Amino acid sequence: MPTRAHIASRVAASLLGGWSFVWGFVALCITALVALGQPYDEAYKAAMLLAFLVFLAAFCWAFAAASLARVWTVLAGGAALMTGAAWLLQRQLV
């Protein structure tokens, strides 16, 4: 039986980790679409539409995954990598 701390960590991973993962995804998606010549408004709308699906997948996966450490690693690491990649790509565009 999972402890309260384990359940709280799953909830935090699904909400906070999912939010940060989606934030990195949106930043990278908008930057990549603008780099490919898409107008910013269209890139923003496309990224935000996809963000709902990505957050839903991350949220559900945070509860379905067997390893809580893997959940935190993938969500936090993915968020950091995508945000860093978006930042580097944006610096190349300016």
N, C-alpha and C positions, 0 to 999 in steps of 0.2 A: 504494500500500500504506500503510495507516495506521501511524503510529508508536506506540511503546509509551505515550507520553504521551497520545496521542489515545484509545487503548483504555482507559487508566487513567481518563481524564476521563469517558468513556462509562460505565464501571463505577461511578464515583463519582456521576455524575448519576443513574444508574438506582437506586442504593441510597440515597444520601443525599438527593438531590433528590426521589426517589419517596417516601421516608419523610416528609420535611418536607411535601410536597404532601398526602399522606394525613393527616398530623397536622392540618393546617389544615382539610382537608375534614371530618374527624371532629369537630373543635371547632365548626365552623360548622353541621354537620348536627345535632349534639346540641343546640346552642343554639337553632337554628331550630325543631326539633321540640318542645322544651320551651316555647318561646314560643307555639307553636300549641296548647298544652294537653296534649301527650303527657307521660305520666309519665317521669321521668328514666331509670329502668331500661329501659323499652321503647325510648326514644330512643337510649340507649347501645348496646343490642343491635342495633338497626337500623343504626346508624352503623358499628358494628364489622363487621357482615355485609357491608355495602357497601364497607367499607375494603379487603377482600381483592380485590374486583374492580377498584377504583380503583388499588390498588398494582400489580396485574398489568398493567393497561393502561398505567400510567406507566412501569413497568419495561420492557415490550416496546417502547413508543414511543421510549424513550431510545436504544435500539439501532437502531430502524428509521428514525428521522428523518434527513434529509439534513444538517441544520445542527446542529452541537453547541451553538453559541451560542443557537439558538432553544430547544433542549431545556433548557438552564440557565435561560434567561429565563422560559420558561413554568412550569417546575417551581418555581423559587425565587420568581418573581413571584406565581404562583398561591398558593403557600404563604403568602407575606406578606399578600396581599390577603384570603384566606379567614380567616387568623388574626386580622387586624385587624377584619374584618367581624364575626367571632364575638365579639371583645372589645367592640366597640361595641354589638352587640345585647345582650350580657350585661349591660353597664352600664345599658342602657335597662330591663332587666327588674328590676333590683335597686331 
